[in-house]
Amino acid sequence: MSHPRLGFIGIGLMGDPMTRRLLAAGYDVGVWNRSPDRTAGVAAAGARVAGSLGELVADADVILLCLANTAVVEAVVFGEDGVAAHARAGQRLVDLSSSDPEATRRFAARLAADHGVPWVDAPVSGGVAGAEAGQLAIMCGGAAEDVAAVRPLLAPLAARVTHMGPVGSGQVTKVCNQMIVGCQAAVIAEMVALAEASGVDAHRLTEALAGGFADSRPFRILTPRMAASDFAAPPWHLRTLLKDLDMAVAQSGRVTSATPMSALAAQLMRGHAGHGHADADPASLVEAYRKP
């Protein structure tokens, strides 16, 4: 499958730049979004806008999902007149969303049993900037032959594509990624607030700690935004990170593996979200620690 016809569902913060990358790589891409107005930009870039999910699926060899959460994935795939209602043997489904691993396994088994369509879970890390540059890290779960078949179309999106094991393994790996990111975000907020309260210029922390053991991409991204109270135009949302941490805690319960740090980070973010910051930049967590 060098150039299969693609059907991309979910033209949001990540789906828009990923669709543009696929178009630039020469793929024929049809798109569908629950909010049709979000497809205008990719349509101008050459994407075909389908009038319905059925139309999109009928024209696609590979269906790609980039959706908000597990519930939306289930609704789009198995809801009334969803993907499954029009799927046919010979197609493949690639889920780029961050979804619950156990639910992903159930969805994949159902789609394969009822329609003969294999599922590859392929969640991504790298944010909007990574999507725009084609530098995402993509972690895949699925049968070896299915992952091999979709690698060429993932190449324009990624700096690295790693096959982690059977279906659901990609989602477990993404959960592991988000555990690190979420816990870092929580402690970076504490750190910036402590520096400020102690009379240290938090704007200089990134420079001072560069190259040391504390350095990381979250540190370099979040610390300057926290120090400057720059929460406008968030490149990601607190609710998304909280959702992923909740999935980590849920997965830990299934396999009896303790996740106390991730659970605490989730509770801190839940409290901040409950004060009206669910759609804010995770950098806004620093506000929870600053003195009035």
QUIWO-V111527 format. One line per field, one symbol per residue. phi: phi as a letter, one per 30 degrees, with the letter a starting at -180 (. if undefined). psi: psi as a letter, one per 20 degrees, with the letter a starting at -180 (. if undefined). burial: + if it has 9 or more other C-alpha atoms within 8 Angstrom, else -. A space follows every 50 residues. Layout:
# QUIWO-V111527
phi=???
psi=???
burial=???
This chain:
# QUIWO-V111527
phi=.dbddccccjccecdddddddddddjddbcbbbdceddcddddddkddcd dadeddddcccbcccbbdadddeddddcdehdeddbdbejdbcccddcbd dddeddddddddddbicdccdbdbbkiddddddicdccccbldedddddc eeddedcbdabbdckdejddddddededddddddedddddddddeddcic dddcddddceiddddadeddddeddddchccdhddabeddddeddddddd ddddchbdbdddddedddddddddcjcdcddeedeeddcdde
psi=ngmqpqoponmbghhghgghggghijqopqqqqhnhhiigghghiiqpoq irhggghhjqhppppnrhrghhggghgjrpkaghiiqqqirqpooirorp gghggggghghgghikoqpoplqqqiagghghikkqppoqprqghgghhi ghihgiiqhpppoibrphhghghhggghgggghggghhgggghggghjjp oihiggghjpiahiqrggghghghhghilnjqmpirqghghgghhhhggg hhhhjlpplhghgggggghggghikjjhjrphhihhhiiqq.
burial=---++++++++--++++++++++---+++++++----++--++---+-++ --+++++-++++++++++++-++++++++-+++++++---++++++++++ +-+++-++--++--++++++++++++++-+++-++++++++++--++--+ +++++++++++-+++-+++++++++++++-++++++-+++-++-++---- -++-++--+-----+--+++-++++++---+----++++++++++++++- +++-----+--++-++-+++-++---++++++++++--+---
